[in-house]
Every structure is written in structure tokens, then in C-alpha cells.
């Protein structure tokens, strides 16, 4: 047990353990690809399942009167809990998908 450790001695590195710049570049590409896909899935989607009216107004950029019209004519379903009105984010997305204008072909 009288072995002395040489702290300046470097551990042996094998060829399989080395990372090359090509390895790092490939890793970066894969990571960026996965991040972009994750962002595409979540862009424009609210993070909450149920939104209050004020959040819906901001999200859609509409006036309180327009939101009330959407509720009154049944375009946008809602739930009332106590004094607050809640809208399901899936209902909002469904409404937006059905109201998209058709693209005109040139």
C-alpha cells in the first residue's frame, strides 16, 4: 500500500473514446432537428387546457363583444364556473381550423 500516485500522469484514452468535430456537428444537427420539431408542435397552442375569457381575447385578438357573439351563436362553446367563463383550448383550435379561409388558386 505504499504506492505513490502520480497526479500528473494522464489516464490512457482509447480511440473509441475520442469525440471528433464531426461527431459534435452531427450531435448538434440532431439536437436542433429535435428542438425544431418540438417547437413546431407547440407554436400557437396555449399551455393551459381551459382559458378564461381575457386569455381568449388576447389569444384571438378580438373584442369582448365579438367573443360574446361567438358564445351566443354557439360557435365557441364555454363553461361557467362560479362567475368565471372558461373556454376549452381544443374548442378554440377547432373553431380556428373550421374558420380558415380557403386558398384561392391563381
C-alpha positions, 0 to 999 in steps of 0.5 A: 500500500505504499504506492505513490500516485502520480497526479500528473500522469494522464489516464490512457484514452482509447480511440473509441473514446475520442469525440471528433468535430464531426461527431459534435456537428452531427450531435448538434444537427440532431439536437436542433432537428429535435428542438425544431420539431418540438417547437413546431408542435407547440407554436400557437397552442396555449399551455393551459387546457381551459382559458378564461375569457381575457386569455381568449381575447388576447389569444384571438385578438378580438373584442369582448363583444365579438367573443360574446357573439361567438358564445351566443351563436354557439360557435365557441362553446364555454363553461361557467364556473362560479362567475368565471367563463372558461373556454376549452383550448381544443374548442378554440383550435377547432373553431380556428381550423373550421374558420380558415379561409380557403386558398384561392388558386391563381 
